[in-house]
Amino acid sequence: MANTYSALKRNRQTKRRTAINVMRKSRFRHAVRDTRRLLDKKDVASAKAALPSTFALIDRAVKWGIIKKNTAARYKSGLSLRLNSLAGA
C-alpha cells in the first residue's frame, strides 16, 4: 500500500483513469460489434446510418490511445468493404 501523500493521490488518479479507459474501450468495442451485426443481418440502411458514428468512435479510440492508427484503418476499411459489397449486391 502507498504511504506517501503523493503516492496515495497517484492511486486515486489511476483508479479514476482506469475506469474511464475501461468505459471508452467498451463503448468502442460495442459500436464496432453492433455495426458488424447489422452487416451480418444484411441490413444495409441501418448499417449506412451507423457507419459514420462508428467511424467517429474508431477515430476517437485512436486519439485516446486505445488502438493504433493502422488498426483503426483496418477496422474502417473492413467495415466499408462489407457495406459496399452488400450495397452493390
C-alpha positions in Angstrom: 0.0 0.0 0.0 1.2 3.5 -0.7 2.2 5.5 2.3 3.1 8.9 1.0 0.6 11.6 0.1 1.7 11.8 -3.5 1.5 8.0 -3.9 -2.0 8.0 -2.4 -3.0 10.7 -4.8 -1.5 8.8 -7.7 -3.5 5.7 -6.6 -6.7 7.7 -6.7 -5.9 9.2 -10.1 -5.0 5.8 -11.5 -8.3 4.3 -10.4 -10.3 7.1 -11.9 -8.4 7.0 -15.2 -8.7 3.2 -15.4 -12.5 3.4 -15.0 -12.6 6.0 -17.8 -10.4 3.9 -20.1 -12.5 0.8 -19.5 -15.7 2.7 -20.3 -14.1 4.1 -23.5 -12.8 0.7 -24.7 -16.1 -0.9 -24.0 -18.0 1.8 -25.9 -15.7 1.4 -28.9 -16.0 -2.4 -29.0 -19.8 -2.2 -28.7 -20.0 0.2 -31.6 -17.9 -2.0 -33.9 -19.8 -5.1 -32.8 -23.2 -3.5 -33.4 -22.2 -2.4 -36.9 -20.9 -5.8 -37.7 -24.1 -7.4 -36.5 -26.1 -5.0 -38.8 -23.9 -6.1 -41.7 -24.3 -9.8 -40.8 -28.1 -9.3 -40.9 -27.7 -7.6 -44.3 -29.5 -4.5 -43.0 -27.9 -2.0 -45.4 -29.9 1.1 -44.5 -29.2 0.7 -40.7 -25.6 -0.1 -41.4 -25.2 3.0 -43.5 -26.7 5.1 -40.7 -24.5 3.5 -38.1 -21.2 3.7 -40.0 -20.4 7.5 -39.5 -20.8 7.3 -35.8 -18.8 4.1 -35.6 -16.0 5.7 -37.7 -16.0 8.7 -35.4 -15.7 6.4 -32.4 -12.9 4.5 -34.0 -11.0 7.8 -34.7 -11.5 8.8 -31.1 -10.2 5.5 -29.9 -7.0 6.2 -31.8 -6.8 9.7 -30.1 -7.4 8.1 -26.7 -4.7 5.5 -27.3 -7.0 2.5 -27.2 -6.0 1.3 -30.6 -3.2 2.2 -33.1 -3.7 4.2 -36.3 -3.2 1.2 -38.6 -5.7 -0.9 -36.6 -8.3 1.8 -36.9 -7.7 2.0 -40.7 -8.1 -1.8 -40.9 -11.4 -1.7 -39.0 -12.7 1.2 -41.1 -11.6 -0.5 -44.4 -13.2 -3.8 -43.5 -16.5 -2.3 -42.4 -16.6 -0.2 -45.6 -15.8 -3.1 -47.8 -18.5 -5.2 -46.3 -21.1 -2.4 -46.6 -20.1 -1.7 -50.2 -20.3 -5.4 -51.2 -23.8 -5.6 -49.6 -25.0 -2.4 -51.2 -23.7 -3.5 -54.6 -25.3 -6.9 -54.4 
